[in-house]
Amino acid sequence: EHIVFSVSRQEWRYLQTYPIHHSQSVVKEEGDRVTLSSNVKITHDLLMDLLSRCHSITIIEPEDLRAKFRMILQEAVERNK
């Protein structure tokens, strides 16, 4: 699937050295955010990698990945009240 996400510039410096996937490419750089895209199979491992960056990442598309990301984070908040 084609995914699009943005990260902070600080996270981008890390992802330049350790990309999420070899197909990762820059869509745009704007202010303190960098938007990236990648063509990947959405697996549990990929989701865990993206969640490990939850402090700086915004999932833009696809919407079902964005919804799954949001659901996992909301469940974690509820468990840790």
C-alpha positions in Angstrom: 0.0 0.0 0.0 1.0 3.6 -0.5 1.3 5.4 2.8 2.0 9.1 3.4 3.1 10.4 6.8 4.9 13.4 8.2 7.5 13.6 10.9 9.3 16.3 12.8 12.7 17.5 11.4 14.4 15.8 14.3 12.8 12.5 13.5 13.6 13.0 9.8 17.3 13.2 10.6 17.0 9.7 12.1 14.9 8.4 9.2 17.5 9.5 6.7 19.9 7.1 8.3 17.4 4.4 9.2 14.5 4.5 6.8 11.2 2.8 7.6 11.4 1.1 4.2 13.7 1.3 1.2 10.9 2.9 -0.9 10.7 5.9 1.5 10.8 9.2 -0.3 10.3 12.8 0.5 7.1 14.4 -0.7 7.7 17.8 0.8 9.6 19.7 3.4 7.7 22.5 5.1 8.6 24.4 8.2 9.4 22.0 11.0 7.8 19.0 9.2 8.9 16.6 6.5 6.2 14.6 4.6 7.3 11.2 3.3 5.7 8.4 1.3 6.4 4.7 1.0 5.0 1.7 -0.7 4.8 -1.1 1.9 2.8 -4.0 3.1 1.1 -2.9 6.3 2.1 -5.5 8.8 2.1 -5.6 12.6 5.9 -4.8 12.5 5.3 -1.7 10.4 2.5 -0.6 12.7 4.8 -1.0 15.7 7.6 0.9 14.0 5.2 3.8 13.2 3.8 3.7 16.8 7.3 3.9 18.2 7.4 7.4 16.6 4.0 8.5 17.9 5.6 11.5 19.6 6.3 13.1 16.2 4.5 11.2 13.4 1.2 12.1 11.7 -0.3 9.4 9.5 -1.8 11.2 6.4 -3.0 8.2 4.3 -4.4 5.7 4.0 -7.3 6.5 6.2 -7.7 2.9 7.5 -4.1 3.0 8.8 -4.7 6.4 10.4 -7.8 5.0 12.1 -6.0 1.9 13.3 -3.1 4.1 14.7 -5.6 6.4 16.5 -7.5 3.4 17.9 -4.4 1.8 19.4 -3.3 5.0 21.0 -6.8 5.7 22.4 -6.9 2.1 23.9 -3.5 2.7 25.5 -4.7 6.0 27.0 -7.8 4.2 28.5 -5.6 1.4 29.9 -3.3 3.9 31.5 -5.7 6.3 33.2 
